[in-house]
Amino acid sequence: MTTTLFISPGACAIASHVALLEAGAPHETRVVDLKKGEQRTPEFLAVNPAGSTPALKTDQGVITQNAAILGWIAQTFRDRDLAPVDDPFGFARFNAFNGWLSSSLHPALGKVLFSRPPLEGDAKDQAVELALSKLDLAERHLVEGPWVFGETWTLSDGYLMVFERWARQAGLLDATRFPRLNAHLDLVQTRDAVRKMLEVEGLQPV
Ligand SMILES: N[C@@H](CCC(=O)N[C@@H](CS)C(=O)NCC(=O)O)C(=O)O
């Protein structure tokens, strides 16, 4: 089975891209250039009517949402130990963390970084404050270290990396305030699958 992953280099689809590489899953990638508005072309809307990446085309149909794609990859390539798929409690925690990234951290950071027109003044300060409070939560409560779930790497680590990269690029990942997240990002970027993803998407470690 070969899958096709629709990506936008550097955007949140890097989580699903890393997951396919970690799984050793046969796949190809197709670039949807968000800056050019390619997410709104009829061709892409036929793949994902919501007009967002990632979207993963499988033999059974299209899966959208990083959290769902990661769960599918972990369950499909079980022998690769990508998540605790045989432990209902552990798998629930994996899904809870990914759901938090998707519904809480992503929108908060996205508002700071991608609002058009860019936020200014009080609106910007408030958005930055909210994003930092989400990163505080991850630093103090959600990320055990060195990986999200302690000693065992899971696909959640590649998903968290998306937002750590964005935060560091925006100068928001202060080393004193976020030592655990900084160490996590540095560690994730040493993984072969992450290096490969960066190469394929034309990106650099941050
Ligand atoms: N929760 C979704 C978020 C998907 C999403 O917002 N993707 C962005 C890129 S990070 C996108 O494609 N945006 C389209 C646009 O800006 O029009 C997921 O994790 O898959």
Ligand as a Chemical Component Dictionary entry (heavy atoms), coordinates in Angstrom:
data_LIG
# 
_chem_comp.id                   LIG 
_chem_comp.type                 NON-POLYMER 
_chem_comp.pdbx_formal_charge   0 
_chem_comp.three_letter_code    LIG 
# 
loop_
_chem_comp_atom.comp_id 
_chem_comp_atom.atom_id 
_chem_comp_atom.alt_atom_id 
_chem_comp_atom.type_symbol 
_chem_comp_atom.charge 
_chem_comp_atom.model_Cartn_x 
_chem_comp_atom.model_Cartn_y 
_chem_comp_atom.model_Cartn_z 
_chem_comp_atom.pdbx_ordinal 
LIG N1  N1  N 0 -5.821 20.586 13.249 1  
LIG C1  C1  C 0 -5.411 20.473 11.871 2  
LIG C2  C2  C 0 -4.893 21.808 11.396 3  
LIG C3  C3  C 0 -4.651 21.844 9.909  4  
LIG C4  C4  C 0 -4.203 23.231 9.476  5  
LIG O1  O1  O 0 -4.661 24.257 9.985  6  
LIG N2  N2  N 0 -3.271 23.274 8.523  7  
LIG C5  C5  C 0 -2.795 24.544 8.016  8  
LIG C6  C6  C 0 -1.275 24.505 7.872  9  
LIG S1  S1  S 0 -0.462 24.365 9.446  10 
LIG C7  C7  C 0 -3.396 24.809 6.654  11 
LIG O2  O2  O 0 -3.335 23.976 5.776  12 
LIG N3  N3  N 0 -3.996 25.989 6.493  13 
LIG C8  C8  C 0 -4.646 26.328 5.269  14 
LIG C9  C9  C 0 -4.823 27.793 5.108  15 
LIG O3  O3  O 0 -4.102 28.530 5.746  16 
LIG O4  O4  O 0 -5.663 28.208 4.321  17 
LIG C10 C10 C 0 -4.347 19.370 11.738 18 
LIG O5  O5  O 0 -3.554 19.190 12.644 19 
LIG O6  O6  O 0 -4.315 18.663 10.720 20 
# 
loop_
_chem_comp_bond.comp_id 
_chem_comp_bond.atom_id_1 
_chem_comp_bond.atom_id_2 
_chem_comp_bond.value_order 
_chem_comp_bond.pdbx_ordinal 
LIG N1  C1  SING 1  
LIG C1  C2  SING 2  
LIG C1  C10 SING 3  
LIG C2  C3  SING 4  
LIG C3  C4  SING 5  
LIG C4  O1  DOUB 6  
LIG C4  N2  SING 7  
LIG N2  C5  SING 8  
LIG C5  C6  SING 9  
LIG C5  C7  SING 10 
LIG C6  S1  SING 11 
LIG C7  O2  DOUB 12 
LIG C7  N3  SING 13 
LIG N3  C8  SING 14 
LIG C8  C9  SING 15 
LIG C9  O3  DOUB 16 
LIG C9  O4  SING 17 
LIG C10 O5  DOUB 18 
LIG C10 O6  SING 19 
# 
